[in-house]
Amino acid sequence: MSAVRLEVDRIACRGHGLCAGLLPEAVSLDEWGYPVLSAADLPAELDRTARRTVSACPTLALRLAPSRNPAPSRNPAPSRSPAPSRRGGPL
Amino acid sequence: MTRPATTAQGRGSVVDRRVTGFGGTVRLLDPAEAAPGVPPPSPGPDRDLVALVEQAGLVGRGGGGFPTARKMAAVAGRRRPVLVANGAEGEPLSHKDEVLLGTAPHLVLAGIALAARAVGARQAELCLHRGSPALPAVRAALASHHGAGVRIGLRQTPRRYVASEESALIRWLSGGPAMPTSRPPLPAERGVRGAPTLVLNVETLADVALVARRGAAWYRSVGDPSEPGTLLVTVAGAVPAPGVVEVPTGVALGEVLGLAGATPESVGAVLAGGFGGGWLSGESAWRTPLTYAGLRSAGAALGPGLLAVLPPWACGVTQTSSIARYLAGQSAGQCGPCVFGLPGIAGALEAVGRGDRHAPAAAAAAGRWSASVAGRGACRHPDGTARMVTSALRVFAGDFARHARGIPCAASRSAPVLGVPGPSEEDWR
């Protein structure tokens, strides 16, 4: 799973504000109720909440977009995890 | 050497004096280049022109400053691409595309044919704003133009500030309103009526024609090494001889302003890059290099090559709030931060202008809201407005402080020097 960040279709967004309620870690609202998104990649532990938030948007304006950072930041360096887990990745 | 100025009637109340020539580097406005004719297809694949344009280092002249070869390469080889030649010139004070199209329409048509062929497009749309003074010259040139396998349609776009934005133009050419759209999809993937689309400014296309005719080394031989060539610049506002000049990139803004008759003492501040550009103090403007990078790092923008001069006695607050109000009215009304933020910013600036007890808080709000709306629209309209306002708060700090203390400048009672068009009755179709 590579790193993702939130993106909003500004034309589709009508400022319902659900996203800020569901994912306050990455979304705040401006003075008019429109979302201000964290530009950083979402931390892995917010993955499920982020997906739920995206599908909860009444106008489907929210989406997950690939990270802007060139290197995938969410897979730890191989030296840190010498033996591949039999149960798969950290998620 | 500056040639004798010739007069070209501009739109609005501004009378443009076209000053051609500067240090012997007239290219785009050179009568010798204006003759009709498209070079025959080169022996190799036409796509070689993309490589040539890349070697020439041409960056787009519409305001984005994006490398032209990369834009061309993004559509080359795709199925049935369309070329859009953008001469719609949405900045009210800009006349450079109009002067280019009126003076050297054949050079633009040659660039259209060459660029279209290079990317495999057989259809091109040449867009001018409705009632553009360049229309007769363009129509006459089209009548005698040999298409070289490329059909060129002449289209007149609504006179709206954001209508000449790339995605707005594409939407309008596809039968919709001239309003920006969300990305993705990128124009190169899905543009006019779903076809892969390349949008290039008409000056960029004229440069493409010059590169094809004279080669990359010739093209690079003048101007700033990282953004080579010449540039058409509109000098507007409080200068003795406003008009369009052709200069090499990289020259100091002071040299360009000097061509329009300005002196360092006569320039209070410069709005570079249009209403959605940025303010520079007269002093810092004079030495800023005329490049995308130079103006960006000075906190302004090159935009479509527009320098608007405010005299030292003018009120920066009044001027800025009048432009901000215009820009708020020009929003397409699609994105929340633009719909609410821009009128909020304009209202705050007007409160500062009145100099009442709310002025200090209003100035702070204008700055805060500008920071908030930047980067939060489908297009860059809020970003440009924010940059213009943020730079004004810095450059006119003295004016803002006086207004905040309840002492408006004397000049704030007269009309702004840089006039803005009235509320637009133009529709979006």
Interface residues (C-beta under 8 A of the other chain):
Chain A: D9 R10 I11 A12 C13 R14 G15 D30 E31 W32 G33 Y34 V36
Chain B: P180 T181 S182 Q334 C335 G336 P337 F340 G341 G344 W369 S372 R376 G377 A378
